[in-house]
Amino acid sequence: MLTEAEVQRSFSQLFRGGDRSTETFDKAEALLEELRAESPLRHRLSLELDELRKLCDAGS
């Protein structure tokens, strides 16, 4: 299990290069699974991921 700091750093690195592929979103989901269900970080990153998906879908 990864620490919250590791998850947050890895999550940020996934999207830093502008990659918005299905694989990137799958990797981000896998990172969220590393966090406890009640984790505030998991909630925040889930919201960010939803927003990124919306932006990606809108840009398609």
mmCIF file of the N, C-alpha and C atoms, coordinates in Angstrom:
data_MODEL
# 
_entry.id   MODEL 
# 
loop_
_atom_site.group_PDB 
_atom_site.id 
_atom_site.type_symbol 
_atom_site.label_atom_id 
_atom_site.label_alt_id 
_atom_site.label_comp_id 
_atom_site.label_asym_id 
_atom_site.label_entity_id 
_atom_site.label_seq_id 
_atom_site.pdbx_PDB_ins_code 
_atom_site.Cartn_x 
_atom_site.Cartn_y 
_atom_site.Cartn_z 
_atom_site.occupancy 
_atom_site.B_iso_or_equiv 
_atom_site.pdbx_formal_charge 
_atom_site.auth_seq_id 
_atom_site.auth_comp_id 
_atom_site.auth_asym_id 
_atom_site.auth_atom_id 
_atom_site.pdbx_PDB_model_num 
ATOM 1   N N  . MET A 1 1  ? 0.849   -1.191 0.000   1.00 0.00 ? 1  MET A N  1 
ATOM 2   C CA . MET A 1 1  ? 0.000   0.000  0.000   1.00 0.00 ? 1  MET A CA 1 
ATOM 3   C C  . MET A 1 1  ? 0.889   1.247  0.000   1.00 0.00 ? 1  MET A C  1 
ATOM 4   N N  . LEU A 1 2  ? 0.528   2.181  -0.832  1.00 0.00 ? 2  LEU A N  1 
ATOM 5   C CA . LEU A 1 2  ? 1.279   3.427  -0.942  1.00 0.00 ? 2  LEU A CA 1 
ATOM 6   C C  . LEU A 1 2  ? 0.819   4.428  0.116   1.00 0.00 ? 2  LEU A C  1 
ATOM 7   N N  . THR A 1 3  ? 1.706   5.347  0.465   1.00 0.00 ? 3  THR A N  1 
ATOM 8   C CA . THR A 1 3  ? 1.318   6.410  1.380   1.00 0.00 ? 3  THR A CA 1 
ATOM 9   C C  . THR A 1 3  ? 0.520   7.463  0.608   1.00 0.00 ? 3  THR A C  1 
ATOM 10  N N  . GLU A 1 4  ? -0.162  8.333  1.332   1.00 0.00 ? 4  GLU A N  1 
ATOM 11  C CA . GLU A 1 4  ? -0.923  9.400  0.673   1.00 0.00 ? 4  GLU A CA 1 
ATOM 12  C C  . GLU A 1 4  ? -0.001  10.308 -0.138  1.00 0.00 ? 4  GLU A C  1 
ATOM 13  N N  . ALA A 1 5  ? 1.177   10.578 0.392   1.00 0.00 ? 5  ALA A N  1 
ATOM 14  C CA . ALA A 1 5  ? 2.132   11.437 -0.316  1.00 0.00 ? 5  ALA A CA 1 
ATOM 15  C C  . ALA A 1 5  ? 2.562   10.789 -1.634  1.00 0.00 ? 5  ALA A C  1 
ATOM 16  N N  . GLU A 1 6  ? 2.809   9.484  -1.611  1.00 0.00 ? 6  GLU A N  1 
ATOM 17  C CA . GLU A 1 6  ? 3.207   8.783  -2.824  1.00 0.00 ? 6  GLU A CA 1 
ATOM 18  C C  . GLU A 1 6  ? 2.088   8.785  -3.861  1.00 0.00 ? 6  GLU A C  1 
ATOM 19  N N  . VAL A 1 7  ? 0.867   8.568  -3.403  1.00 0.00 ? 7  VAL A N  1 
ATOM 20  C CA . VAL A 1 7  ? -0.277  8.575  -4.316  1.00 0.00 ? 7  VAL A CA 1 
ATOM 21  C C  . VAL A 1 7  ? -0.447  9.953  -4.937  1.00 0.00 ? 7  VAL A C  1 
ATOM 22  N N  . GLN A 1 8  ? -0.368  10.985 -4.112  1.00 0.00 ? 8  GLN A N  1 
ATOM 23  C CA . GLN A 1 8  ? -0.548  12.344 -4.615  1.00 0.00 ? 8  GLN A CA 1 
ATOM 24  C C  . GLN A 1 8  ? 0.537   12.697 -5.634  1.00 0.00 ? 8  GLN A C  1 
ATOM 25  N N  . ARG A 1 9  ? 1.775   12.339 -5.348  1.00 0.00 ? 9  ARG A N  1 
ATOM 26  C CA . ARG A 1 9  ? 2.881   12.627 -6.265  1.00 0.00 ? 9  ARG A CA 1 
ATOM 27  C C  . ARG A 1 9  ? 2.701   11.861 -7.584  1.00 0.00 ? 9  ARG A C  1 
ATOM 28  N N  . SER A 1 10 ? 2.367   10.592 -7.496  1.00 0.00 ? 10 SER A N  1 
ATOM 29  C CA . SER A 1 10 ? 2.181   9.774  -8.702  1.00 0.00 ? 10 SER A CA 1 
ATOM 30  C C  . SER A 1 10 ? 1.003   10.263 -9.528  1.00 0.00 ? 10 SER A C  1 
ATOM 31  N N  . PHE A 1 11 ? -0.083  10.643 -8.865  1.00 0.00 ? 11 PHE A N  1 
ATOM 32  C CA . PHE A 1 11 ? -1.268  11.161 -9.540  1.00 0.00 ? 11 PHE A CA 1 
ATOM 33  C C  . PHE A 1 11 ? -0.906  12.418 -10.335 1.00 0.00 ? 11 PHE A C  1 
ATOM 34  N N  . SER A 1 12 ? -0.179  13.318 -9.697  1.00 0.00 ? 12 SER A N  1 
ATOM 35  C CA . SER A 1 12 ? 0.223   14.560 -10.363 1.00 0.00 ? 12 SER A CA 1 
ATOM 36  C C  . SER A 1 12 ? 1.122   14.283 -11.557 1.00 0.00 ? 12 SER A C  1 
ATOM 37  N N  . GLN A 1 13 ? 2.042   13.343 -11.419 1.00 0.00 ? 13 GLN A N  1 
ATOM 38  C CA . GLN A 1 13 ? 2.962   13.019 -12.502 1.00 0.00 ? 13 GLN A CA 1 
ATOM 39  C C  . GLN A 1 13 ? 2.241   12.411 -13.701 1.00 0.00 ? 13 GLN A C  1 
ATOM 40  N N  . LEU A 1 14 ? 1.174   11.668 -13.444 1.00 0.00 ? 14 LEU A N  1 
ATOM 41  C CA . LEU A 1 14 ? 0.419   11.058 -14.545 1.00 0.00 ? 14 LEU A CA 1 
ATOM 42  C C  . LEU A 1 14 ? -0.097  12.103 -15.527 1.00 0.00 ? 14 LEU A C  1 
ATOM 43  N N  . PHE A 1 15 ? -0.568  13.212 -15.001 1.00 0.00 ? 15 PHE A N  1 
ATOM 44  C CA . PHE A 1 15 ? -1.223  14.216 -15.847 1.00 0.00 ? 15 PHE A CA 1 
ATOM 45  C C  . PHE A 1 15 ? -0.334  15.411 -16.161 1.00 0.00 ? 15 PHE A C  1 
ATOM 46  N N  . ARG A 1 16 ? 0.859   15.427 -15.647 1.00 0.00 ? 16 ARG A N  1 
ATOM 47  C CA . ARG A 1 16 ? 1.759   16.564 -15.843 1.00 0.00 ? 16 ARG A CA 1 
ATOM 48  C C  . ARG A 1 16 ? 2.097   16.781 -17.312 1.00 0.00 ? 16 ARG A C  1 
ATOM 49  N N  . GLY A 1 17 ? 2.283   15.715 -18.065 1.00 0.00 ? 17 GLY A N  1 
ATOM 50  C CA . GLY A 1 17 ? 2.680   15.839 -19.464 1.00 0.00 ? 17 GLY A CA 1 
ATOM 51  C C  . GLY A 1 17 ? 1.533   16.098 -20.419 1.00 0.00 ? 17 GLY A C  1 
ATOM 52  N N  . GLY A 1 18 ? 0.313   16.197 -19.909 1.00 0.00 ? 18 GLY A N  1 
ATOM 53  C CA . GLY A 1 18 ? -0.832  16.447 -20.770 1.00 0.00 ? 18 GLY A CA 1 
ATOM 54  C C  . GLY A 1 18 ? -1.444  15.189 -21.359 1.00 0.00 ? 18 GLY A C  1 
ATOM 55  N N  . ASP A 1 19 ? -0.957  14.023 -20.930 1.00 0.00 ? 19 ASP A N  1 
ATOM 56  C CA . ASP A 1 19 ? -1.492  12.757 -21.434 1.00 0.00 ? 19 ASP A CA 1 
ATOM 57  C C  . ASP A 1 19 ? -2.877  12.526 -20.835 1.00 0.00 ? 19 ASP A C  1 
ATOM 58  N N  . ARG A 1 20 ? -3.854  12.331 -21.693 1.00 0.00 ? 20 ARG A N  1 
ATOM 59  C CA . ARG A 1 20 ? -5.229  12.106 -21.241 1.00 0.00 ? 20 ARG A CA 1 
ATOM 60  C C  . ARG A 1 20 ? -5.794  10.818 -21.851 1.00 0.00 ? 20 ARG A C  1 
ATOM 61  N N  . SER A 1 21 ? -4.937  9.807  -21.993 1.00 0.00 ? 21 SER A N  1 
ATOM 62  C CA . SER A 1 21 ? -5.360  8.550  -22.591 1.00 0.00 ? 21 SER A CA 1 
ATOM 63  C C  . SER A 1 21 ? -6.158  7.713  -21.594 1.00 0.00 ? 21 SER A C  1 
ATOM 64  N N  . THR A 1 22 ? -6.847  6.718  -22.106 1.00 0.00 ? 22 THR A N  1 
ATOM 65  C CA . THR A 1 22 ? -7.611  5.801  -21.268 1.00 0.00 ? 22 THR A CA 1 
ATOM 66  C C  . THR A 1 22 ? -6.685  5.109  -20.276 1.00 0.00 ? 22 THR A C  1 
ATOM 67  N N  . GLU A 1 23 ? -5.492  4.786  -20.725 1.00 0.00 ? 23 GLU A N  1 
ATOM 68  C CA . GLU A 1 23 ? -4.517  4.126  -19.850 1.00 0.00 ? 23 GLU A CA 1 
ATOM 69  C C  . GLU A 1 23 ? -4.142  5.024  -18.671 1.00 0.00 ? 23 GLU A C  1 
ATOM 70  N N  . THR A 1 24 ? -3.987  6.300  -18.921 1.00 0.00 ? 24 THR A N  1 
ATOM 71  C CA . THR A 1 24 ? -3.648  7.244  -17.853 1.00 0.00 ? 24 THR A CA 1 
ATOM 72  C C  . THR A 1 24 ? -4.773  7.315  -16.826 1.00 0.00 ? 24 THR A C  1 
ATOM 73  N N  . PHE A 1 25 ? -6.006  7.370  -17.299 1.00 0.00 ? 25 PHE A N  1 
ATOM 74  C CA . PHE A 1 25 ? -7.134  7.406  -16.373 1.00 0.00 ? 25 PHE A CA 1 
ATOM 75  C C  . PHE A 1 25 ? -7.236  6.101  -15.581 1.00 0.00 ? 25 PHE A C  1 
ATOM 76  N N  . ASP A 1 26 ? -6.931  4.981  -16.213 1.00 0.00 ? 26 ASP A N  1 
ATOM 77  C CA . ASP A 1 26 ? -6.940  3.693  -15.507 1.00 0.00 ? 26 ASP A CA 1 
ATOM 78  C C  . ASP A 1 26 ? -5.873  3.653  -14.420 1.00 0.00 ? 26 ASP A C  1 
ATOM 79  N N  . LYS A 1 27 ? -4.697  4.182  -14.733 1.00 0.00 ? 27 LYS A N  1 
ATOM 80  C CA . LYS A 1 27 ? -3.617  4.233  -13.738 1.00 0.00 ? 27 LYS A CA 1 
ATOM 81  C C  . LYS A 1 27 ? -4.010  5.130  -12.560 1.00 0.00 ? 27 LYS A C  1 
ATOM 82  N N  . ALA A 1 28 ? -4.660  6.249  -12.861 1.00 0.00 ? 28 ALA A N  1 
ATOM 83  C CA . ALA A 1 28 ? -5.104  7.157  -11.808 1.00 0.00 ? 28 ALA A CA 1 
ATOM 84  C C  . ALA A 1 28 ? -6.133  6.471  -10.906 1.00 0.00 ? 28 ALA A C  1 
ATOM 85  N N  . GLU A 1 29 ? -7.057  5.729  -11.503 1.00 0.00 ? 29 GLU A N  1 
ATOM 86  C CA . GLU A 1 29 ? -8.050  4.976  -10.719 1.00 0.00 ? 29 GLU A CA 1 
ATOM 87  C C  . GLU A 1 29 ? -7.362  3.964  -9.806  1.00 0.00 ? 29 GLU A C  1 
ATOM 88  N N  . ALA A 1 30 ? -6.349  3.290  -10.332 1.00 0.00 ? 30 ALA A N  1 
ATOM 89  C CA . ALA A 1 30 ? -5.616  2.305  -9.537  1.00 0.00 ? 30 ALA A CA 1 
ATOM 90  C C  . ALA A 1 30 ? -4.923  2.974  -8.354  1.00 0.00 ? 30 ALA A C  1 
ATOM 91  N N  . LEU A 1 31 ? -4.411  4.170  -8.575  1.00 0.00 ? 31 LEU A N  1 
ATOM 92  C CA . LEU A 1 31 ? -3.785  4.903  -7.470  1.00 0.00 ? 31 LEU A CA 1 
ATOM 93  C C  . LEU A 1 31 ? -4.806  5.229  -6.383  1.00 0.00 ? 31 LEU A C  1 
ATOM 94  N N  . LEU A 1 32 ? -5.998  5.634  -6.797  1.00 0.00 ? 32 LEU A N  1 
ATOM 95  C CA . LEU A 1 32 ? -7.042  5.966  -5.813  1.00 0.00 ? 32 LEU A CA 1 
ATOM 96  C C  . LEU A 1 32 ? -7.420  4.748  -4.977  1.00 0.00 ? 32 LEU A C  1 
ATOM 97  N N  . GLU A 1 33 ? -7.355  3.576  -5.592  1.00 0.00 ? 33 GLU A N  1 
ATOM 98  C CA . GLU A 1 33 ? -7.676  2.338  -4.873  1.00 0.00 ? 33 GLU A CA 1 
ATOM 99  C C  . GLU A 1 33 ? -6.688  2.058  -3.740  1.00 0.00 ? 33 GLU A C  1 
ATOM 100 N N  . GLU A 1 34 ? -5.513  2.661  -3.813  1.00 0.00 ? 34 GLU A N  1 
ATOM 101 C CA . GLU A 1 34 ? -4.500  2.484  -2.775  1.00 0.00 ? 34 GLU A CA 1 
ATOM 102 C C  . GLU A 1 34 ? -4.866  3.218  -1.483  1.00 0.00 ? 34 GLU A C  1 
ATOM 103 N N  . LEU A 1 35 ? -5.772  4.176  -1.588  1.00 0.00 ? 35 LEU A N  1 
ATOM 104 C CA . LEU A 1 35 ? -6.145  4.986  -0.426  1.00 0.00 ? 35 LEU A CA 1 
ATOM 105 C C  . LEU A 1 35 ? -7.380  4.415  0.269   1.00 0.00 ? 35 LEU A C  1 
ATOM 106 N N  . ARG A 1 36 ? -7.460  4.666  1.563   1.00 0.00 ? 36 ARG A N  1 
ATOM 107 C CA . ARG A 1 36 ? -8.642  4.254  2.331   1.00 0.00 ? 36 ARG A CA 1 
ATOM 108 C C  . ARG A 1 36 ? -9.875  4.940  1.762   1.00 0.00 ? 36 ARG A C  1 
ATOM 109 N N  . ALA A 1 37 ? -11.000 4.265  1.852   1.00 0.00 ? 37 ALA A N  1 
ATOM 110 C CA . ALA A 1 37 ? -12.256 4.806  1.312   1.00 0.00 ? 37 ALA A CA 1 
ATOM 111 C C  . ALA A 1 37 ? -12.626 6.138  1.957   1.00 0.00 ? 37 ALA A C  1 
ATOM 112 N N  . GLU A 1 38 ? -12.294 6.307  3.225   1.00 0.00 ? 38 GLU A N  1 
ATOM 113 C CA . GLU A 1 38 ? -12.672 7.526  3.942   1.00 0.00 ? 38 GLU A CA 1 
ATOM 114 C C  . GLU A 1 38 ? -11.610 8.633  3.861   1.00 0.00 ? 38 GLU A C  1 
ATOM 115 N N  . SER A 1 39 ? -10.563 8.395  3.091   1.00 0.00 ? 39 SER A N  1 
ATOM 116 C CA . SER A 1 39 ? -9.471  9.359  2.983   1.00 0.00 ? 39 SER A CA 1 
ATOM 117 C C  . SER A 1 39 ? -9.936  10.641 2.282   1.00 0.00 ? 39 SER A C  1 
ATOM 118 N N  . PRO A 1 40 ? -9.672  11.794 2.905   1.00 0.00 ? 40 PRO A N  1 
ATOM 119 C CA . PRO A 1 40 ? -9.996  13.068 2.247   1.00 0.00 ? 40 PRO A CA 1 
ATOM 120 C C  . PRO A 1 40 ? -9.227  13.240 0.934   1.00 0.00 ? 40 PRO A C  1 
ATOM 121 N N  . LEU A 1 41 ? -7.999  12.734 0.886   1.00 0.00 ? 41 LEU A N  1 
ATOM 122 C CA . LEU A 1 41 ? -7.218  12.820 -0.348  1.00 0.00 ? 41 LEU A CA 1 
ATOM 123 C C  . LEU A 1 41 ? -7.879  12.006 -1.457  1.00 0.00 ? 41 LEU A C  1 
ATOM 124 N N  . ARG A 1 42 ? -8.380  10.833 -1.131  1.00 0.00 ? 42 ARG A N  1 
ATOM 125 C CA . ARG A 1 42 ? -9.068  10.008 -2.132  1.00 0.00 ? 42 ARG A CA 1 
ATOM 126 C C  . ARG A 1 42 ? -10.280 10.757 -2.685  1.00 0.00 ? 42 ARG A C  1 
ATOM 127 N N  . HIS A 1 43 ? -11.020 11.397 -1.800  1.00 0.00 ? 43 HIS A N  1 
ATOM 128 C CA . HIS A 1 43 ? -12.197 12.157 -2.235  1.00 0.00 ? 43 HIS A CA 1 
ATOM 129 C C  . HIS A 1 43 ? -11.780 13.307 -3.160  1.00 0.00 ? 43 HIS A C  1 
ATOM 130 N N  . ARG A 1 44 ? -10.751 14.047 -2.768  1.00 0.00 ? 44 ARG A N  1 
ATOM 131 C CA . ARG A 1 44 ? -10.308 15.201 -3.558  1.00 0.00 ? 44 ARG A CA 1 
ATOM 132 C C  . ARG A 1 44 ? -9.784  14.762 -4.920  1.00 0.00 ? 44 ARG A C  1 
ATOM 133 N N  . LEU A 1 45 ? -8.953  13.717 -4.944  1.00 0.00 ? 45 LEU A N  1 
ATOM 134 C CA . LEU A 1 45 ? -8.403  13.256 -6.212  1.00 0.00 ? 45 LEU A CA 1 
ATOM 135 C C  . LEU A 1 45 ? -9.480  12.640 -7.101  1.00 0.00 ? 45 LEU A C  1 
ATOM 136 N N  . SER A 1 46 ? -10.484 12.028 -6.501  1.00 0.00 ? 46 SER A N  1 
ATOM 137 C CA . SER A 1 46 ? -11.604 11.492 -7.288  1.00 0.00 ? 46 SER A CA 1 
ATOM 138 C C  . SER A 1 46 ? -12.346 12.620 -7.989  1.00 0.00 ? 46 SER A C  1 
ATOM 139 N N  . LEU A 1 47 ? -12.546 13.720 -7.277  1.00 0.00 ? 47 LEU A N  1 
ATOM 140 C CA . LEU A 1 47 ? -13.200 14.880 -7.883  1.00 0.00 ? 47 LEU A CA 1 
ATOM 141 C C  . LEU A 1 47 ? -12.345 15.461 -9.009  1.00 0.00 ? 47 LEU A C  1 
ATOM 142 N N  . GLU A 1 48 ? -11.034 15.538 -8.779  1.00 0.00 ? 48 GLU A N  1 
ATOM 143 C CA . GLU A 1 48 ? -10.133 16.037 -9.821  1.00 0.00 ? 48 GLU A CA 1 
ATOM 144 C C  . GLU A 1 48 ? -10.177 15.135 -11.057 1.00 0.00 ? 48 GLU A C  1 
ATOM 145 N N  . LEU A 1 49 ? -10.184 13.837 -10.821 1.00 0.00 ? 49 LEU A N  1 
ATOM 146 C CA . LEU A 1 49 ? -10.222 12.891 -11.929 1.00 0.00 ? 49 LEU A CA 1 
ATOM 147 C C  . LEU A 1 49 ? -11.513 13.035 -12.728 1.00 0.00 ? 49 LEU A C  1 
ATOM 148 N N  . ASP A 1 50 ? -12.624 13.219 -12.037 1.00 0.00 ? 50 ASP A N  1 
ATOM 149 C CA . ASP A 1 50 ? -13.906 13.443 -12.719 1.00 0.00 ? 50 ASP A CA 1 
ATOM 150 C C  . ASP A 1 50 ? -13.854 14.699 -13.581 1.00 0.00 ? 50 ASP A C  1 
ATOM 151 N N  . GLU A 1 51 ? -13.268 15.766 -13.037 1.00 0.00 ? 51 GLU A N  1 
ATOM 152 C CA . GLU A 1 51 ? -13.155 17.015 -13.793 1.00 0.00 ? 51 GLU A CA 1 
ATOM 153 C C  . GLU A 1 51 ? -12.258 16.846 -15.018 1.00 0.00 ? 51 GLU A C  1 
ATOM 154 N N  . LEU A 1 52 ? -11.147 16.133 -14.844 1.00 0.00 ? 52 LEU A N  1 
ATOM 155 C CA . LEU A 1 52 ? -10.251 15.892 -15.978 1.00 0.00 ? 52 LEU A CA 1 
ATOM 156 C C  . LEU A 1 52 ? -10.954 15.094 -17.063 1.00 0.00 ? 52 LEU A C  1 
ATOM 157 N N  . ARG A 1 53 ? -11.742 14.121 -16.665 1.00 0.00 ? 53 ARG A N  1 
ATOM 158 C CA . ARG A 1 53 ? -12.493 13.334 -17.653 1.00 0.00 ? 53 ARG A CA 1 
ATOM 159 C C  . ARG A 1 53 ? -13.481 14.205 -18.403 1.00 0.00 ? 53 ARG A C  1 
ATOM 160 N N  . LYS A 1 54 ? -14.178 15.080 -17.676 1.00 0.00 ? 54 LYS A N  1 
ATOM 161 C CA . LYS A 1 54 ? -15.138 15.985 -18.321 1.00 0.00 ? 54 LYS A CA 1 
ATOM 162 C C  . LYS A 1 54 ? -14.439 16.901 -19.318 1.00 0.00 ? 54 LYS A C  1 
ATOM 163 N N  . LEU A 1 55 ? -13.298 17.437 -18.916 1.00 0.00 ? 55 LEU A N  1 
ATOM 164 C CA . LEU A 1 55 ? -12.541 18.310 -19.813 1.00 0.00 ? 55 LEU A CA 1 
ATOM 165 C C  . LEU A 1 55 ? -12.061 17.551 -21.033 1.00 0.00 ? 55 LEU A C  1 
ATOM 166 N N  . CYS A 1 56 ? -11.626 16.333 -20.824 1.00 0.00 ? 56 CYS A N  1 
ATOM 167 C CA . CYS A 1 56 ? -11.159 15.498 -21.939 1.00 0.00 ? 56 CYS A CA 1 
ATOM 168 C C  . CYS A 1 56 ? -12.304 15.174 -22.884 1.00 0.00 ? 56 CYS A C  1 
ATOM 169 N N  . ASP A 1 57 ? -13.461 14.829 -22.326 1.00 0.00 ? 57 ASP A N  1 
ATOM 170 C CA . ASP A 1 57 ? -14.625 14.515 -23.150 1.00 0.00 ? 57 ASP A CA 1 
ATOM 171 C C  . ASP A 1 57 ? -15.119 15.739 -23.920 1.00 0.00 ? 57 ASP A C  1 
ATOM 172 N N  . ALA A 1 58 ? -15.064 16.901 -23.267 1.00 0.00 ? 58 ALA A N  1 
ATOM 173 C CA . ALA A 1 58 ? -15.517 18.138 -23.906 1.00 0.00 ? 58 ALA A CA 1 
ATOM 174 C C  . ALA A 1 58 ? -14.580 18.536 -25.044 1.00 0.00 ? 58 ALA A C  1 
ATOM 175 N N  . GLY A 1 59 ? -13.303 18.205 -24.909 1.00 0.00 ? 59 GLY A N  1 
ATOM 176 C CA . GLY A 1 59 ? -12.328 18.562 -25.920 1.00 0.00 ? 59 GLY A CA 1 
ATOM 177 C C  . GLY A 1 59 ? -12.287 17.609 -27.095 1.00 0.00 ? 59 GLY A C  1 
ATOM 178 N N  . SER A 1 60 ? -12.990 16.504 -26.974 1.00 0.00 ? 60 SER A N  1 
ATOM 179 C CA . SER A 1 60 ? -12.970 15.500 -28.053 1.00 0.00 ? 60 SER A CA 1 
ATOM 180 C C  . SER A 1 60 ? -13.916 15.846 -29.172 1.00 0.00 ? 60 SER A C  1 
# 
